[in-house]
Amino acid sequence: MALIKAGGKAVGLAVKKAGLSAKFVTAMKYFKNAARVLTVIAVILDGILLIYEAIEGAQQRTALRECVTVLSISFNVPLILYMLQGYRRTLYPSI
């Protein structure tokens, strides 16, 4: 913020000392207003992108949980079956 104020003071001094034309001063005022408008647009777009990323992140998190569940089941089912077969062999060796 201090840098912006210093820049404004420097331009003001340059206008007074050098006797710059009124057209330059008017152009700088338009430039300042355009910068404010662009700042507002940037803040609005930032908010929209933040909301979009939050929604996208939630969808990715849901997909990841589903994949982890599928992988967990596909890994654990054969392991459980193998363990059950081993227990069955120890309990009932003749089967």
Summary of the structure (lengths in Angstrom):
residues: 95
radius of gyration: 34.3
end to end distance: 83.1
largest distance: 108.9
contacts: 180
relative contact order: 0.04
helix: 92%
strand: 0%
